[in-house]
């Protein structure tokens, strides 16, 4: 295993060179990049820019663990919107291949592209609900999402990439059972999970049990901690997740990929210039305090690995 970091908490919006340099300077071995929108995929990740980023990352001594880009409309009832989502995904795969990574990541889709409340708001609300229109065909929407996921997995197969789907609360894939169901219906070896315990824990999963259940279908990891109530992303060791059990499960199942530390609700984090969840706004680059959070996280996890006799590059 090796430790990496997500670029966006260091620098939410492009350009990303400064964040990449900081990640390398903190002792990480890998970085994951993101394309937030279709526009960014085409306007920022141009062929020239991708070549420059790949060279910059290699010169910094890092590898790109995965490329993240989630299309809108993957579970839309509108066939044209789903088609546009697949085209977005195809472009993301092209960028991923050009960057030199072997994994592409999307977040799972909400059913019907409905707007669900943010789980981070749950402790503050007296009533927790979502408006569901009557007459929706839930079976058809699931089948449509399976079809889109199958098409995306096929694109990855053709590009010799793996598709690490990320669970999020209330979405079509939010836990182990829904991941296993999707794997069964899609029937592609290219499909697996981006294991993110801060999304799995608050929906009722025991994170290390998920690892044993999915085993070789875990392609990439996001590590952050929380209290099991919301999906806040704290530094490992600050919440209730049993990290020794998580790392032991990864060892037992033979995981040898990247553990990407993704801290989003900690001191000094970047949230960029656009409206996003969380209380931090208009901080384009993370502060030195955020650097310290990442170093402490990596030291904490490496200490556990040492106790478990788990090799870390």
HUKARA-V172645 format. One record per residue. N is the residue number from 1. RES is the residue in one letter. OMEGA is omega in whole degrees, 0 to 359 (NA if undefined). Layout:
n = [N:N]
res = [RES:RES]
omega = [OMEGA:OMEGA]
This chain:
n = [1:2:3:4:5:6:7:8:9:10:11:12:13:14:15:16:17:18:19:20:21:22:23:24:25:26:27:28:29:30:31:32:33:34:35:36:37:38:39:40:41:42:43:44:45:46:47:48:49:50:51:52:53:54:55:56:57:58:59:60:61:62:63:64:65:66:67:68:69:70:71:72:73:74:75:76:77:78:79:80:81:82:83:84:85:86:87:88:89:90:91:92:93:94:95:96:97:98:99:100:101:102:103:104:105:106:107:108:109:110:111:112:113:114:115:116:117:118:119:120:121:122:123:124:125:126:127:128:129:130:131:132:133:134:135:136:137:138:139:140:141:142:143:144:145:146:147:148:149:150:151:152:153:154:155:156:157:158:159:160:161:162:163:164:165:166:167:168:169:170:171:172:173:174:175:176:177:178:179:180:181:182:183:184:185:186:187:188:189:190:191:192:193:194:195:196:197:198:199:200:201:202:203:204:205:206:207:208:209:210:211:212:213:214:215:216:217:218:219:220:221:222:223:224:225:226:227:228:229:230:231:232:233:234:235:236:237:238:239:240:241:242:243:244:245:246:247:248:249:250:251:252:253:254:255:256:257:258:259:260:261:262:263:264:265:266:267:268:269:270:271:272:273:274:275:276:277:278:279:280:281:282:283:284:285:286:287:288:289:290:291:292:293:294:295:296:297:298:299:300:301:302:303:304:305:306:307:308:309:310:311:312:313]
res = [X:X:X:X:X:X:X:X:X:X:X:X:X:X:X:X:X:X:X:X:X:X:X:X:X:X:X:X:X:X:X:X:X:X:X:X:X:X:X:X:X:X:X:X:X:X:X:X:X:X:X:X:X:X:X:X:X:X:X:X:X:X:X:X:X:X:X:X:X:X:X:X:X:X:X:X:X:X:X:X:X:X:X:X:X:X:X:X:X:X:X:X:X:X:X:X:X:X:X:X:X:X:X:X:X:X:X:X:X:X:X:X:X:X:X:X:X:X:X:X:X:X:X:X:X:X:X:X:X:X:X:X:X:X:X:X:X:X:X:X:X:X:X:X:X:X:X:X:X:X:X:X:X:X:X:X:X:X:X:X:X:X:X:X:X:X:X:X:X:X:X:X:X:X:X:X:X:X:X:X:X:X:X:X:X:X:X:X:X:X:X:X:X:X:X:X:X:X:X:X:X:X:X:X:X:X:X:X:X:X:X:X:X:X:X:X:X:X:X:X:X:X:X:X:X:X:X:X:X:X:X:X:X:X:X:X:X:X:X:X:X:X:X:X:X:X:X:X:X:X:X:X:X:X:X:X:X:X:X:X:X:X:X:X:X:X:X:X:X:X:X:X:X:X:X:X:X:X:X:X:X:X:X:X:X:X:X:X:X:X:X:X:X:X:X:X:X:X:X:X:X:X:X:X:X:X:X:X:X:X:X:X:X]
omega = [174:182:175:180:174:183:193:176:175:181:188:183:174:9:190:186:181:178:178:180:180:180:178:182:179:177:177:181:185:177:172:182:185:170:190:187:175:181:180:179:182:187:180:183:173:178:180:181:179:178:179:180:180:179:180:181:178:179:178:179:182:166:176:186:175:175:187:172:184:179:169:172:183:177:179:173:182:183:180:177:177:177:177:178:179:177:174:181:179:177:178:178:178:178:180:179:181:178:178:176:180:185:171:186:164:171:177:186:170:174:177:187:178:178:178:178:179:184:177:179:189:181:187:186:179:178:183:185:175:179:179:178:177:173:179:180:185:178:180:181:176:180:177:179:176:180:178:180:178:179:178:178:178:176:178:178:181:181:182:177:172:183:181:181:185:178:172:180:171:183:182:174:184:184:183:184:181:176:179:178:180:177:181:184:182:175:177:177:180:186:174:184:161:187:181:185:178:171:182:184:183:174:172:179:167:194:184:176:177:181:179:182:182:175:187:177:171:187:187:182:164:180:168:187:170:186:180:181:176:180:172:185:180:175:176:184:182:181:188:181:179:187:176:177:179:182:176:179:176:177:184:182:174:180:180:181:184:168:184:180:185:181:184:183:183:181:172:185:173:172:174:188:183:179:179:178:177:186:182:179:171:173:187:179:179:181:177:178:178:175:181:178:181:178:179:179:182:179:179:183:178:177:177:179:179:179:181:184:179:181:176:180:NA]
